Amino acid sequence: MGKKRKELSPMDALFQELGRLSRDGKVDEALLAFDRAKADLSGPFEPRVYHKLLALTVDRPAEAASLRQHMQEHGVAPDEAMVRASAHRCPPHLR
């Protein structure tokens, strides 16, 4: 008898896919996966999903702003790691 493979929740599956795409440096594909998930999942995403995407979009301010807007619209407050990452991206004269 083999072990039963636990089925992933849609959020876990998305996070796993984003992790794979992140390791491969496929930012555009990760953003597309997020867009597909927005159509399939109602409500806010878990902070870990936003964190992964924000880390991927460090050099893409427009995409990062769109992600932060989605978070705000769904009442997801940035966690400490997201705030620190944003501060590192912000030019010193604007901090």
N, C-alpha and C positions, 0 to 999 in steps of 0.2 A: 504494500500500500504506500503510495506516494503522499507527500504532504500536499494539502490543499493550498493553492495559492490564494492569498487574501486579495479580494478585488479592491482596487483603489477607489476612493471617493473622487468625484470630478476635480475637487480642489487639489487633492494629492497628486492626481494624474497630471494636472497642469503644472504644479510645482516641480514634479519630476521631469516633465518635458522642458521646462524653463532651465532647469539645472543642466540637462544634457546640451541644450542649445547654447547656454552660457559657456560651458567648457569648450565648445566648438567655435565660440566667437560669432555666433549667428544671431546678431541683434535683430535684423529685419524679420527673421523667422520667429523669433521670440515675441516680437510685437504683433505679428500676425496670429500667433497662438493665443495671445491675450485678447485680441479682437474677436477671435472665434469663440473664446470662452465667455466673453461679455454677452454674446448672443445666447449662449446655452445656460449660463448661471445667472440667477437673479440676485440682486443685492450686492453687498460689498464683498470683496475678495479678502482673504486673510492677509494680515500685514506682511507675512513672509513672501507672498507673491509680489506685492508692491516693492518690497525691499530688493528682491532678486531683479526685478525689472529696472528699478532706479539705479542699481549698480551697473546694469548693462548699458544704461543710457547716459553714463557719466559725460560722454563727449557729444551728447545730442540734447541740447537744452530744450528744443521744441517738444521732443518726445517726452522728456522728463517732466516738463510743465504739464503736458496732457495727462500724464499718469498722476501727478499731484492733484490736478483738477478732478480726476475721477475719484481719487481718495476723498477729497473734500466733499464732493457731491454725495458720497455714500457714507459720510460721517466717520471715516477712518483717520484717526489722528496719527501723524508720523511718530514712530518710536524713536528712542534715543539713537540707534544706529543710523536711521534715515536722516536725522537732523545733523549728526556728525558728518555723514557723507556729503550732505548738501553744503555744509560749511567749508569742507575741503575743496569743493568745486567753485565756490564763490571767490572771486578775486579779493585779495587782502584789503584793498581800498574800499570794498563794499561791505565788509564784515562789521 
